[in-house]
Amino acid sequence: MQPSPLPDPKAFAHVDTWVFDLDNTLYPVTCGPYPQIDRRIRDYIARALNLGADEAHRKQKHYFYTYGTSLLGLIREHGTDPNDFLAYVHDVDLACIPADPVLREALEGLPGRKIVFTNADTPYAERVLERLGIAACFEGIFDIVAADYVPKPHRATYERMLARHGVAPKTAAMVEDLPRNLEPAAQLGMTTVWIKNDGAWALPPDGKSELMREFEAMGRSHHVVEDLATWIGALRRPQAR
């Protein structure tokens, strides 16, 4: 699947709200803390359920694919305290994330309001946005706590996010690294933008998502992006003369 060409600003004239995922979307997969978080989730499960590392990893991925996050699986099947879980798994070193002035400039020039929609919690999201130097670009964060711990891709959580922030889906675009998290957005009428990656976490167990099948079958409607800052930069509002 080839990336979309640089966008025509006229094609996005209807978009007045941009909804961005956080991890592996606003920064490249290669420089993020995901390996730390993944390991800490596994370690938490091993400790909480008294499991070996291999079985904890199996449980972690089973919960992720079944519930959308390992956390929701732990809550529903084991009554886990979500605050304890979130505090532990997000206690990571973010020094691996560099400031991104190019992305900041692109976001500052992007017409419309910007919201972060994440399966992480707000304190962690704020730390990431500060590291990137783009916190001031966003008017709000809809996190896993606001979602009552029911994560993307559960459709009810998208509806809750849209209502909380007064977003009309037909005039909104959502940017994500997980195709399955874009499917409910597309169903609701949002324009979808996939940050292309080859990470195993980006695909369901069968290696495909319905959105990816739609890409391949129809070849239209959604957008595939490799370099977010460059792509957004093409949508910047014209500078006054």
GROMACS elastic network, one bead per residue, 0.5 to 0.9 nm:
[ bonds ]
;  ai    aj funct       b0    kb
    1   196     6  0.89222   500
    1   212     6  0.87892   500
    1   215     6  0.80632   500
    1   216     6  0.75386   500
    1   224     6  0.81606   500
    2     5     6  0.89542   500
    2   224     6  0.72565   500
    2   225     6  0.87166   500
    3   195     6  0.89935   500
    3   196     6  0.75437   500
    3   223     6  0.74291   500
    3   225     6  0.51952   500
    3   226     6  0.64581   500
    4     7     6  0.76337   500
    4   222     6  0.87188   500
    4   223     6  0.56380   500
    4   224     6  0.50409   500
    4   225     6  0.60870   500
    4   226     6  0.86891   500
    5     8     6  0.88531   500
    5   223     6  0.87220   500
    5   224     6  0.85426   500
    5   225     6  0.82973   500
    5   231     6  0.84154   500
    6   225     6  0.87231   500
    6   230     6  0.80146   500
    6   231     6  0.57133   500
    6   232     6  0.85907   500
    6   234     6  0.64382   500
    6   235     6  0.87168   500
    7    10     6  0.85193   500
    7    11     6  0.73858   500
    7    12     6  0.81614   500
    7   223     6  0.88249   500
    7   231     6  0.68119   500
    7   232     6  0.82236   500
    7   234     6  0.63524   500
    7   235     6  0.68547   500
    8    11     6  0.54723   500
    8    12     6  0.72478   500
    8   234     6  0.74598   500
    8   235     6  0.71404   500
    9    12     6  0.53343   500
    9    13     6  0.63594   500
    9   234     6  0.71510   500
    9   235     6  0.50319   500
    9   236     6  0.78477   500
    9   237     6  0.84424   500
   10    13     6  0.50616   500
   10    14     6  0.83295   500
   10   235     6  0.87524   500
   11    14     6  0.75453   500
   11    15     6  0.89128   500
   12    15     6  0.54196   500
   12    16     6  0.87370   500
   12   171     6  0.89604   500
   12   173     6  0.86946   500
   12   191     6  0.88592   500
   12   235     6  0.79706   500
   13    16     6  0.78555   500
   13   111     6  0.88628   500
   13   171     6  0.89148   500
   14   170     6  0.80172   500
   14   171     6  0.54435   500
   14   172     6  0.78582   500
   15    18     6  0.72788   500
   15   111     6  0.82609   500
   15   112     6  0.70355   500
   15   170     6  0.78754   500
   15   172     6  0.50350   500
   15   173     6  0.63905   500
   15   191     6  0.82758   500
   16   111     6  0.70433   500
   16   113     6  0.64510   500
   16   114     6  0.88423   500
   16   167     6  0.87870   500
   16   168     6  0.88367   500
   16   171     6  0.57114   500
   16   172     6  0.60287   500
   16   173     6  0.82751   500
   17   111     6  0.83932   500
   17   112     6  0.51644   500
   17   114     6  0.58905   500
   17   115     6  0.76086   500
   17   167     6  0.69586   500
   17   168     6  0.82615   500
   17   169     6  0.87525   500
   17   171     6  0.66794   500
   17   173     6  0.64928   500
   17   174     6  0.86466   500
   18   111     6  0.89388   500
   18   112     6  0.67566   500
   18   113     6  0.61227   500
   18   115     6  0.62680   500
   18   116     6  0.85444   500
   18   171     6  0.89666   500
   18   172     6  0.57886   500
   18   173     6  0.50360   500
   18   174     6  0.60092   500
   18   175     6  0.76415   500
   19   113     6  0.85450   500
   19   114     6  0.58991   500
   19   116     6  0.57884   500
   19   117     6  0.63361   500
   19   172     6  0.72215   500
   19   173     6  0.60493   500
   19   175     6  0.62404   500
   19   176     6  0.87344   500
   20    25     6  0.75228   500
   20    26     6  0.76006   500
   20   114     6  0.73180   500
   20   115     6  0.61326   500
   20   117     6  0.58310   500
   20   118     6  0.80150   500
   20   173     6  0.84212   500
   20   174     6  0.58133   500
   20   176     6  0.64496   500
   21    24     6  0.80913   500
   21    25     6  0.59379   500
   21    26     6  0.71659   500
   21   115     6  0.86442   500
   21   116     6  0.57434   500
   21   117     6  0.51266   500
   21   118     6  0.54183   500
   21   119     6  0.84326   500
   21   174     6  0.77754   500
   21   175     6  0.61251   500
   21   176     6  0.51805   500
   21   177     6  0.75076   500
   22    25     6  0.54865   500
   22    26     6  0.55014   500
   22    27     6  0.78605   500
   22   116     6  0.64888   500
   22   117     6  0.70255   500
   22   118     6  0.58263   500
   22   119     6  0.84979   500
   22   120     6  0.83129   500
   22   125     6  0.71208   500
   22   128     6  0.81490   500
   22   129     6  0.84626   500
   22   176     6  0.79997   500
   22   177     6  0.89685   500
   23    26     6  0.64139   500
   23    27     6  0.68532   500
   23    28     6  0.84812   500
   23    29     6  0.79810   500
   23    32     6  0.74428   500
   23    33     6  0.83922   500
   23    34     6  0.75888   500
   23   118     6  0.78887   500
   23   120     6  0.85561   500
   23   125     6  0.85784   500
   23   128     6  0.84331   500
   23   176     6  0.89312   500
   23   177     6  0.82252   500
   24    27     6  0.54591   500
   24    28     6  0.54744   500
   24    30     6  0.83992   500
   24    31     6  0.87042   500
   24    32     6  0.67828   500
   24    34     6  0.78744   500
   24   176     6  0.82625   500
   24   177     6  0.63170   500
   24   195     6  0.83380   500
   24   197     6  0.88927   500
   25    28     6  0.65640   500
   25    29     6  0.76870   500
   25   175     6  0.74168   500
   25   176     6  0.58945   500
   25   177     6  0.55297   500
   25   194     6  0.88452   500
   25   195     6  0.63591   500
   25   228     6  0.79801   500
   26   103     6  0.83230   500
   26   129     6  0.85526   500
   26   132     6  0.83592   500
   26   176     6  0.88768   500
   26   228     6  0.76331   500
   26   229     6  0.88362   500
   27    30     6  0.84060   500
   27    31     6  0.71448   500
   27    32     6  0.68010   500
   27    97     6  0.74329   500
   27    98     6  0.86446   500
   27   100     6  0.83156   500
   27   132     6  0.78757   500
   27   228     6  0.86297   500
   28    31     6  0.57267   500
   28    32     6  0.65815   500
   28    97     6  0.88568   500
   28   227     6  0.86638   500
   29    32     6  0.54704   500
   29    33     6  0.84750   500
   29    34     6  0.77122   500
   29   197     6  0.78765   500
   29   199     6  0.82262   500
   30    33     6  0.89278   500
   31    34     6  0.87796   500
   31    96     6  0.57236   500
   31    97     6  0.57315   500
   31    98     6  0.78471   500
   32    35     6  0.77856   500
   32    36     6  0.88557   500
   32    94     6  0.76516   500
   32    96     6  0.60794   500
   32    97     6  0.57415   500
   33    36     6  0.53716   500
   33    37     6  0.63697   500
   33    38     6  0.86978   500
   33    92     6  0.71322   500
   33    93     6  0.72111   500
   33    94     6  0.63596   500
   33    95     6  0.86936   500
   33    96     6  0.67281   500
   33    97     6  0.75769   500
   34    37     6  0.50220   500
   34    38     6  0.59204   500
   34    39     6  0.84675   500
   35    38     6  0.50849   500
   35    39     6  0.61341   500
   35    40     6  0.85857   500
   36    39     6  0.52344   500
   36    40     6  0.61817   500
   36    41     6  0.86891   500
   36    89     6  0.82690   500
   36    90     6  0.87500   500
   36    92     6  0.64987   500
   36    93     6  0.81334   500
   37    40     6  0.50598   500
   37    41     6  0.61385   500
   37    42     6  0.86395   500
   37    89     6  0.55927   500
   37    90     6  0.65000   500
   37    91     6  0.82490   500
   37    92     6  0.69727   500
   38    41     6  0.52549   500
   38    42     6  0.64057   500
   38    43     6  0.87151   500
   38    60     6  0.89457   500
   38    89     6  0.80418   500
   39    42     6  0.51459   500
   39    43     6  0.61345   500
   39    44     6  0.85646   500
   39    57     6  0.88470   500
   39    89     6  0.83987   500
   40    44     6  0.59471   500
   40    45     6  0.85157   500
   40    88     6  0.72701   500
   40    89     6  0.51467   500
   40    90     6  0.81810   500
   40    91     6  0.86230   500
   40    92     6  0.87034   500
   41    44     6  0.50753   500
   41    45     6  0.62268   500
   41    46     6  0.85839   500
   41    56     6  0.89166   500
   41    57     6  0.86371   500
   41    60     6  0.72613   500
   41    70     6  0.76908   500
   41    71     6  0.86455   500
   41    85     6  0.81357   500
   41    88     6  0.82181   500
   41    89     6  0.57304   500
   42    45     6  0.51979   500
   42    46     6  0.61297   500
   42    47     6  0.86316   500
   42    53     6  0.71671   500
   42    54     6  0.89521   500
   42    56     6  0.56638   500
   42    57     6  0.55232   500
   42    58     6  0.89077   500
   42    59     6  0.83953   500
   42    60     6  0.62416   500
   43    46     6  0.50267   500
   43    47     6  0.61373   500
   43    48     6  0.84844   500
   43    53     6  0.73624   500
   43    56     6  0.74447   500
   43    57     6  0.85723   500
   43    89     6  0.89172   500
   44    47     6  0.52022   500
   44    48     6  0.59397   500
   44    49     6  0.83893   500
   44    56     6  0.85741   500
   44    85     6  0.73652   500
   44    88     6  0.75908   500
   44    89     6  0.75798   500
   45    48     6  0.50796   500
   45    49     6  0.57869   500
   45    50     6  0.77256   500
   45    51     6  0.74073   500
   45    53     6  0.88807   500
   45    56     6  0.56989   500
   45    57     6  0.81241   500
   45    59     6  0.77935   500
   45    60     6  0.71732   500
   45    70     6  0.88587   500
   45    74     6  0.82321   500
   46    49     6  0.55196   500
   46    50     6  0.53245   500
   46    52     6  0.59962   500
   46    53     6  0.62621   500
   46    54     6  0.89455   500
   46    55     6  0.78431   500
   46    56     6  0.50213   500
   46    57     6  0.81909   500
   47    50     6  0.51259   500
   47    51     6  0.67576   500
   47    52     6  0.86721   500
   47    56     6  0.87669   500
   48    51     6  0.79728   500
   48    80     6  0.84898   500
   49    56     6  0.80697   500
   49    78     6  0.86403   500
   50    56     6  0.86250   500
   51    54     6  0.81041   500
   51    55     6  0.60972   500
   51    56     6  0.57048   500
   52    55     6  0.55043   500
   52    56     6  0.60066   500
   52    57     6  0.85910   500
   53    56     6  0.50620   500
   53    57     6  0.61115   500
   53    58     6  0.86799   500
   54    57     6  0.51302   500
   54    58     6  0.63135   500
   54    59     6  0.87398   500
   55    59     6  0.61977   500
   55    60     6  0.85160   500
   56    59     6  0.50867   500
   56    60     6  0.60428   500
   56    61     6  0.87573   500
   57    61     6  0.63491   500
   57    62     6  0.85419   500
   58    61     6  0.54252   500
   58    62     6  0.61050   500
   58    63     6  0.86383   500
   59    62     6  0.50024   500
   59    63     6  0.60590   500
   59    64     6  0.84621   500
   59    70     6  0.81326   500
   59    73     6  0.89926   500
   60    63     6  0.53732   500
   60    64     6  0.61987   500
   60    65     6  0.88285   500
   60    69     6  0.84966   500
   60    70     6  0.55275   500
   60    71     6  0.88338   500
   60    73     6  0.85406   500
   61    65     6  0.61515   500
   61    66     6  0.83480   500
   61    69     6  0.86737   500
   61    70     6  0.71635   500
   61   201     6  0.89882   500
   62    65     6  0.54385   500
   62    66     6  0.59528   500
   62    67     6  0.82850   500
   62    70     6  0.78158   500
   62    73     6  0.84627   500
   63    66     6  0.50379   500
   63    67     6  0.55316   500
   63    68     6  0.71496   500
   63    69     6  0.62733   500
   63    71     6  0.77188   500
   63    72     6  0.74366   500
   63    74     6  0.75700   500
   64    67     6  0.55880   500
   64    71     6  0.80651   500
   64    72     6  0.82756   500
   64    73     6  0.74250   500
   65    68     6  0.56839   500
   65    69     6  0.73229   500
   65    70     6  0.83028   500
   65   204     6  0.69272   500
   65   205     6  0.78291   500
   66    69     6  0.79443   500
   66    70     6  0.86253   500
   66    73     6  0.76161   500
   67    70     6  0.70669   500
   67    71     6  0.83961   500
   67    72     6  0.60138   500
   67    73     6  0.58175   500
   67   150     6  0.82558   500
   67   151     6  0.78893   500
   67   153     6  0.87263   500
   67   154     6  0.84993   500
   68    71     6  0.85139   500
   68    72     6  0.72788   500
   68    73     6  0.82821   500
   68   119     6  0.88843   500
   68   150     6  0.79624   500
   68   151     6  0.58446   500
   68   152     6  0.61562   500
   68   153     6  0.62364   500
   68   154     6  0.75204   500
   69    72     6  0.55674   500
   69    73     6  0.68189   500
   69    74     6  0.89301   500
   69   119     6  0.77338   500
   69   149     6  0.89896   500
   69   150     6  0.83597   500
   69   151     6  0.65666   500
   69   152     6  0.82010   500
   70    73     6  0.52185   500
   70    74     6  0.62925   500
   70    75     6  0.87363   500
   71    74     6  0.50767   500
   71    75     6  0.61530   500
   71    76     6  0.86466   500
   71    80     6  0.79015   500
   71    82     6  0.69460   500
   71    85     6  0.72959   500
   71    86     6  0.83387   500
   71   149     6  0.77674   500
   72    76     6  0.60738   500
   72    77     6  0.83562   500
   72    80     6  0.87490   500
   72    82     6  0.84665   500
   72   149     6  0.64512   500
   72   150     6  0.65890   500
   72   151     6  0.76769   500
   73    76     6  0.52988   500
   73    77     6  0.58329   500
   73    78     6  0.77680   500
   73    80     6  0.89278   500
   74    77     6  0.53526   500
   74    78     6  0.51670   500
   74    79     6  0.64095   500
   74    80     6  0.54976   500
   74    81     6  0.86490   500
   74    82     6  0.86134   500
   75    78     6  0.55316   500
   75    81     6  0.70006   500
   75    82     6  0.71110   500
   75   149     6  0.87177   500
   76    79     6  0.58786   500
   76    80     6  0.78461   500
   77    80     6  0.81954   500
   79    82     6  0.87863   500
   80    83     6  0.88202   500
   80    84     6  0.80261   500
   80    85     6  0.75423   500
   81    84     6  0.54693   500
   81    85     6  0.64808   500
   81    86     6  0.88807   500
   82    85     6  0.50169   500
   82    86     6  0.60323   500
   82    87     6  0.84623   500
   82   145     6  0.88464   500
   82   149     6  0.77847   500
   83    86     6  0.52169   500
   83    87     6  0.60406   500
   83    88     6  0.85527   500
   84    87     6  0.53292   500
   84    88     6  0.62921   500
   84    89     6  0.87897   500
   85    88     6  0.52958   500
   85    89     6  0.61782   500
   85    90     6  0.84764   500
   86    89     6  0.53771   500
   86    90     6  0.58935   500
   86    91     6  0.83513   500
   86   120     6  0.77860   500
   86   121     6  0.72432   500
   86   124     6  0.89874   500
   87    90     6  0.56228   500
   87    91     6  0.62528   500
   88    91     6  0.54636   500
   88    92     6  0.85905   500
   89    92     6  0.72597   500
   90    93     6  0.88277   500
   90   120     6  0.82703   500
   90   121     6  0.86171   500
   90   124     6  0.63973   500
   91   124     6  0.85276   500
   93    96     6  0.72168   500
   94    97     6  0.56532   500
   94    98     6  0.86567   500
   94   127     6  0.79707   500
   94   128     6  0.71655   500
   94   131     6  0.73972   500
   95    98     6  0.70778   500
   95   131     6  0.79108   500
   97   100     6  0.88361   500
   97   128     6  0.77061   500
   97   131     6  0.64247   500
   97   132     6  0.68210   500
   98   131     6  0.65111   500
   98   132     6  0.60548   500
   98   133     6  0.87600   500
   99   104     6  0.89516   500
   99   130     6  0.83173   500
   99   131     6  0.57105   500
   99   133     6  0.55169   500
   99   134     6  0.84041   500
  100   103     6  0.54343   500
  100   104     6  0.63263   500
  100   105     6  0.88298   500
  100   131     6  0.85197   500
  100   132     6  0.52999   500
  100   133     6  0.64616   500
  100   134     6  0.78385   500
  101   105     6  0.61029   500
  101   106     6  0.85300   500
  101   132     6  0.78304   500
  101   133     6  0.70034   500
  101   134     6  0.81231   500
  102   105     6  0.52601   500
  102   106     6  0.62631   500
  102   107     6  0.86926   500
  102   229     6  0.64130   500
  102   230     6  0.83326   500
  102   233     6  0.86964   500
  103   106     6  0.50081   500
  103   107     6  0.60811   500
  103   108     6  0.84903   500
  103   132     6  0.85081   500
  103   133     6  0.89000   500
  103   134     6  0.77577   500
  103   228     6  0.76396   500
  103   230     6  0.80018   500
  103   232     6  0.81377   500
  103   233     6  0.81121   500
  104   107     6  0.51648   500
  104   108     6  0.60576   500
  104   109     6  0.86620   500
  104   132     6  0.80569   500
  104   133     6  0.68089   500
  104   134     6  0.53557   500
  104   135     6  0.89701   500
  104   137     6  0.73768   500
  104   229     6  0.82162   500
  105   108     6  0.50983   500
  105   109     6  0.63526   500
  105   110     6  0.87190   500
  105   134     6  0.88864   500
  105   229     6  0.85170   500
  105   233     6  0.79591   500
  106   109     6  0.53175   500
  106   110     6  0.62189   500
  106   229     6  0.60019   500
  106   230     6  0.76824   500
  106   231     6  0.86883   500
  106   232     6  0.58112   500
  106   234     6  0.83060   500
  106   235     6  0.82420   500
  106   236     6  0.65820   500
  107   110     6  0.50167   500
  107   111     6  0.83799   500
  107   114     6  0.84267   500
  107   134     6  0.80050   500
  107   137     6  0.64670   500
  107   138     6  0.89303   500
  107   229     6  0.79273   500
  107   232     6  0.70065   500
  107   233     6  0.76440   500
  107   236     6  0.79469   500
  108   111     6  0.81097   500
  108   134     6  0.87961   500
  108   136     6  0.89280   500
  108   137     6  0.62139   500
  108   236     6  0.81502   500
  109   232     6  0.86552   500
  109   233     6  0.75194   500
  109   235     6  0.78822   500
  109   237     6  0.57100   500
  109   238     6  0.83725   500
  109   239     6  0.87861   500
  110   113     6  0.83741   500
  110   114     6  0.88931   500
  110   232     6  0.68559   500
  110   233     6  0.74109   500
  110   234     6  0.88889   500
  110   235     6  0.60852   500
  110   237     6  0.61994   500
  111   235     6  0.77651   500
  111   236     6  0.66939   500
  111   237     6  0.60890   500
  113   137     6  0.84048   500
  113   138     6  0.71615   500
  113   139     6  0.68733   500
  114   137     6  0.69038   500
  114   139     6  0.60809   500
  114   140     6  0.74021   500
  115   137     6  0.87912   500
  115   138     6  0.54943   500
  115   139     6  0.59798   500
  115   140     6  0.50812   500
  115   141     6  0.57366   500
  115   142     6  0.74324   500
  115   165     6  0.84769   500
  116   125     6  0.83373   500
  116   138     6  0.70796   500
  116   139     6  0.84636   500
  116   140     6  0.64220   500
  116   142     6  0.60999   500
  116   143     6  0.79323   500
  117   120     6  0.87888   500
  117   140     6  0.87648   500
  117   141     6  0.60410   500
  117   143     6  0.61022   500
  117   144     6  0.86380   500
  117   152     6  0.88901   500
  117   158     6  0.89334   500
  117   161     6  0.77934   500
  117   174     6  0.89571   500
  118   121     6  0.72860   500
  118   122     6  0.84552   500
  118   125     6  0.78225   500
  118   141     6  0.76325   500
  118   142     6  0.63986   500
  118   143     6  0.50839   500
  118   144     6  0.65961   500
  118   151     6  0.81900   500
  118   152     6  0.79465   500
  119   142     6  0.85885   500
  119   143     6  0.58409   500
  119   145     6  0.85931   500
  119   147     6  0.85129   500
  119   149     6  0.81670   500
  119   150     6  0.85494   500
  119   151     6  0.56562   500
  119   152     6  0.66892   500
  120   123     6  0.86676   500
  120   124     6  0.68126   500
  120   125     6  0.67663   500
  120   143     6  0.59376   500
  120   144     6  0.56429   500
  120   145     6  0.83467   500
  121   124     6  0.56680   500
  121   125     6  0.62378   500
  121   126     6  0.87568   500
  121   141     6  0.89537   500
  121   142     6  0.84500   500
  121   143     6  0.50522   500
  121   144     6  0.54833   500
  121   145     6  0.63542   500
  121   146     6  0.86714   500
  122   126     6  0.59593   500
  122   127     6  0.85490   500
  122   141     6  0.67125   500
  122   142     6  0.76670   500
  122   143     6  0.57459   500
  122   144     6  0.80150   500
  122   145     6  0.80361   500
  123   126     6  0.52135   500
  123   127     6  0.63849   500
  123   128     6  0.88788   500
  124   127     6  0.51298   500
  124   128     6  0.63937   500
  124   129     6  0.87628   500
  125   128     6  0.51534   500
  125   129     6  0.61839   500
  125   130     6  0.85675   500
  125   141     6  0.79065   500
  125   143     6  0.82512   500
  126   129     6  0.51250   500
  126   130     6  0.60734   500
  126   131     6  0.85815   500
  126   135     6  0.69569   500
  126   141     6  0.85979   500
  127   130     6  0.51738   500
  127   131     6  0.62220   500
  127   132     6  0.87412   500
  127   135     6  0.87938   500
  128   131     6  0.50977   500
  128   132     6  0.63078   500
  128   133     6  0.86048   500
  128   134     6  0.89437   500
  128   135     6  0.84172   500
  129   132     6  0.51210   500
  129   133     6  0.60801   500
  129   134     6  0.54086   500
  129   136     6  0.85052   500
  130   134     6  0.62875   500
  130   135     6  0.54065   500
  130   136     6  0.86100   500
  131   134     6  0.79225   500
  131   135     6  0.85606   500
  132   135     6  0.76811   500
  133   136     6  0.78960   500
  133   137     6  0.89567   500
  134   137     6  0.54203   500
  134   138     6  0.75696   500
  135   138     6  0.59848   500
  135   139     6  0.86966   500
  136   139     6  0.75258   500
  138   141     6  0.76779   500
  140   165     6  0.80650   500
  142   145     6  0.81224   500
  142   146     6  0.60703   500
  142   147     6  0.74527   500
  142   161     6  0.64228   500
  142   164     6  0.83561   500
  142   165     6  0.84782   500
  143   146     6  0.53395   500
  143   147     6  0.63714   500
  143   148     6  0.89092   500
  143   149     6  0.85556   500
  143   151     6  0.87175   500
  143   161     6  0.89923   500
  144   148     6  0.63621   500
  144   150     6  0.68346   500
  144   151     6  0.62307   500
  144   152     6  0.88393   500
  145   148     6  0.50355   500
  145   149     6  0.54528   500
  145   150     6  0.84242   500
  146   149     6  0.74018   500
  146   150     6  0.89913   500
  146   157     6  0.89713   500
  146   160     6  0.85762   500
  146   161     6  0.82067   500
  147   150     6  0.54718   500
  147   151     6  0.65988   500
  147   152     6  0.89252   500
  147   156     6  0.88722   500
  147   157     6  0.57911   500
  147   158     6  0.87023   500
  147   160     6  0.71470   500
  147   161     6  0.75975   500
  148   151     6  0.82639   500
  148   157     6  0.85751   500
  150   153     6  0.87172   500
  150   154     6  0.69135   500
  150   156     6  0.84399   500
  150   157     6  0.65850   500
  151   154     6  0.60631   500
  151   155     6  0.89907   500
  151   157     6  0.65657   500
  151   158     6  0.89279   500
  152   155     6  0.72728   500
  152   156     6  0.88762   500
  152   157     6  0.65644   500
  152   158     6  0.73104   500
  152   180     6  0.86200   500
  152   181     6  0.58341   500
  152   182     6  0.89168   500
  152   184     6  0.86031   500
  153   156     6  0.87336   500
  153   157     6  0.76658   500
  153   158     6  0.79103   500
  153   180     6  0.65936   500
  153   182     6  0.76720   500
  153   183     6  0.76726   500
  153   184     6  0.66058   500
  153   185     6  0.88352   500
  154   157     6  0.56657   500
  154   158     6  0.71545   500
  154   181     6  0.83909   500
  154   184     6  0.75242   500
  155   158     6  0.52532   500
  155   159     6  0.64767   500
  155   160     6  0.87035   500
  155   184     6  0.55942   500
  155   185     6  0.80266   500
  155   188     6  0.86885   500
  156   159     6  0.50484   500
  156   160     6  0.61298   500
  156   161     6  0.86462   500
  157   161     6  0.61218   500
  157   162     6  0.85683   500
  158   161     6  0.50064   500
  158   162     6  0.61030   500
  158   163     6  0.85409   500
  158   184     6  0.74151   500
  158   185     6  0.72105   500
  158   188     6  0.86522   500
  159   162     6  0.51119   500
  159   163     6  0.61459   500
  159   164     6  0.85202   500
  159   188     6  0.85356   500
  160   163     6  0.51726   500
  160   164     6  0.60025   500
  160   165     6  0.86462   500
  161   164     6  0.51063   500
  161   165     6  0.62417   500
  161   166     6  0.82621   500
  161   167     6  0.79819   500
  162   165     6  0.54999   500
  162   166     6  0.56836   500
  162   168     6  0.68867   500
  162   169     6  0.73297   500
  163   166     6  0.50455   500
  163   167     6  0.64781   500
  163   168     6  0.85170   500
  164   167     6  0.79334   500
  167   170     6  0.87843   500
  167   171     6  0.77955   500
  167   172     6  0.69896   500
  168   171     6  0.56025   500
  168   172     6  0.63957   500
  168   189     6  0.89948   500
  168   190     6  0.84777   500
  169   172     6  0.50197   500
  169   173     6  0.76986   500
  169   185     6  0.78475   500
  169   186     6  0.89554   500
  169   188     6  0.62850   500
  169   189     6  0.54770   500
  169   191     6  0.81265   500
  170   173     6  0.82912   500
  170   188     6  0.78369   500
  170   189     6  0.51682   500
  170   190     6  0.53689   500
  170   191     6  0.75132   500
  171   189     6  0.84145   500
  171   190     6  0.69394   500
  171   191     6  0.79617   500
  172   189     6  0.83012   500
  172   190     6  0.53698   500
  172   191     6  0.63312   500
  172   192     6  0.87644   500
  173   185     6  0.84778   500
  173   190     6  0.53681   500
  173   192     6  0.56214   500
  173   193     6  0.72642   500
  174   182     6  0.73056   500
  174   185     6  0.70564   500
  174   186     6  0.87795   500
  174   190     6  0.66878   500
  174   191     6  0.62729   500
  174   192     6  0.50015   500
  174   193     6  0.60228   500
  174   194     6  0.84397   500
  175   182     6  0.79157   500
  175   191     6  0.87292   500
  175   192     6  0.61490   500
  175   194     6  0.59475   500
  175   195     6  0.70312   500
  176   179     6  0.71749   500
  176   181     6  0.71021   500
  176   182     6  0.67152   500
  176   192     6  0.79566   500
  176   193     6  0.64097   500
  176   194     6  0.52552   500
  176   195     6  0.58262   500
  176   196     6  0.88390   500
  177   181     6  0.81254   500
  177   182     6  0.85905   500
  177   193     6  0.84980   500
  177   194     6  0.55932   500
  177   196     6  0.64131   500
  177   197     6  0.70379   500
  177   202     6  0.68186   500
  178   181     6  0.54003   500
  178   182     6  0.68851   500
  178   194     6  0.72112   500
  178   195     6  0.78234   500
  178   196     6  0.85526   500
  178   197     6  0.87182   500
  178   201     6  0.78261   500
  178   203     6  0.71557   500
  179   182     6  0.51865   500
  179   183     6  0.67095   500
  179   194     6  0.65533   500
  179   195     6  0.87151   500
  179   196     6  0.89177   500
  179   202     6  0.67089   500
  179   203     6  0.72172   500
  179   208     6  0.88389   500
  179   209     6  0.63867   500
  179   210     6  0.80806   500
  179   211     6  0.61269   500
  179   212     6  0.68155   500
  180   183     6  0.53560   500
  180   184     6  0.78857   500
  180   202     6  0.78766   500
  180   203     6  0.75100   500
  180   204     6  0.77725   500
  180   209     6  0.58452   500
  180   210     6  0.72225   500
  180   211     6  0.68187   500
  180   212     6  0.85834   500
  181   184     6  0.66111   500
  181   185     6  0.74122   500
  182   185     6  0.51121   500
  182   186     6  0.61746   500
  182   187     6  0.86639   500
  182   190     6  0.89095   500
  182   192     6  0.63137   500
  182   193     6  0.78936   500
  182   194     6  0.76183   500
  182   211     6  0.72651   500
  183   186     6  0.51743   500
  183   187     6  0.62292   500
  183   188     6  0.86932   500
  183   192     6  0.84759   500
  183   209     6  0.84309   500
  183   210     6  0.71038   500
  183   211     6  0.57740   500
  184   188     6  0.61538   500
  184   189     6  0.86917   500
  184   190     6  0.87564   500
  185   188     6  0.51537   500
  185   189     6  0.64360   500
  185   190     6  0.52657   500
  185   191     6  0.75395   500
  185   192     6  0.69732   500
  186   189     6  0.50853   500
  186   190     6  0.51142   500
  186   191     6  0.63902   500
  186   192     6  0.62781   500
  186   211     6  0.84502   500
  186   222     6  0.85417   500
  187   190     6  0.74197   500
  189   192     6  0.89460   500
  191   221     6  0.77787   500
  191   222     6  0.66024   500
  191   223     6  0.83500   500
  192   221     6  0.81522   500
  192   222     6  0.53517   500
  192   223     6  0.63941   500
  192   224     6  0.87541   500
  193   222     6  0.61114   500
  193   224     6  0.58700   500
  193   225     6  0.69646   500
  194   197     6  0.88261   500
  194   222     6  0.78247   500
  194   223     6  0.61259   500
  194   225     6  0.60230   500
  194   226     6  0.84887   500
  195   223     6  0.86304   500
  195   224     6  0.61306   500
  195   226     6  0.57377   500
  195   227     6  0.78407   500
  195   228     6  0.72541   500
  196   224     6  0.61480   500
  196   225     6  0.57474   500
  196   226     6  0.54230   500
  196   227     6  0.88181   500
  197   200     6  0.89125   500
  197   202     6  0.73989   500
  197   226     6  0.76458   500
  198   201     6  0.85559   500
  198   202     6  0.71551   500
  198   203     6  0.85967   500
  199   202     6  0.54435   500
  199   203     6  0.76363   500
  200   203     6  0.58907   500
  200   204     6  0.82841   500
  200   205     6  0.89203   500
  200   207     6  0.84207   500
  201   204     6  0.74524   500
  202   207     6  0.88047   500
  203   206     6  0.76217   500
  203   207     6  0.52643   500
  203   208     6  0.59403   500
  203   209     6  0.65685   500
  204   207     6  0.53755   500
  204   208     6  0.60554   500
  204   209     6  0.64084   500
  205   208     6  0.76992   500
  206   209     6  0.81531   500
  208   211     6  0.83014   500
  208   212     6  0.63159   500
  208   213     6  0.69298   500
  209   212     6  0.51416   500
  209   213     6  0.62833   500
  209   214     6  0.86172   500
  210   213     6  0.50117   500
  210   214     6  0.61661   500
  210   215     6  0.86523   500
  211   215     6  0.62150   500
  211   216     6  0.87146   500
  211   222     6  0.88733   500
  212   216     6  0.62925   500
  212   217     6  0.85459   500
  213   216     6  0.51303   500
  213   217     6  0.59559   500
  213   218     6  0.83547   500
  214   217     6  0.50478   500
  214   218     6  0.56847   500
  214   219     6  0.73054   500
  214   220     6  0.83359   500
  214   221     6  0.89767   500
  215   218     6  0.56036   500
  215   220     6  0.64558   500
  215   221     6  0.79187   500
  215   222     6  0.72872   500
  215   223     6  0.89049   500
  216   219     6  0.55590   500
  216   220     6  0.86799   500
  217   220     6  0.87827   500
  218   221     6  0.80499   500
  219   222     6  0.83213   500
  220   223     6  0.79259   500
  225   228     6  0.63222   500
  225   231     6  0.70279   500
  226   230     6  0.88760   500
  226   231     6  0.82471   500
  227   230     6  0.55938   500
  227   231     6  0.62381   500
  227   232     6  0.87178   500
  228   231     6  0.51024   500
  228   232     6  0.60133   500
  228   233     6  0.83082   500
  229   232     6  0.52260   500
  229   233     6  0.58728   500
  229   234     6  0.87549   500
  230   234     6  0.65603   500
  231   234     6  0.54882   500
  231   235     6  0.72403   500
  232   235     6  0.52649   500
  232   236     6  0.68038   500
  233   236     6  0.52971   500
  234   237     6  0.88055   500
  235   238     6  0.88591   500
  236   239     6  0.84726   500
  238   241     6  0.89421   500
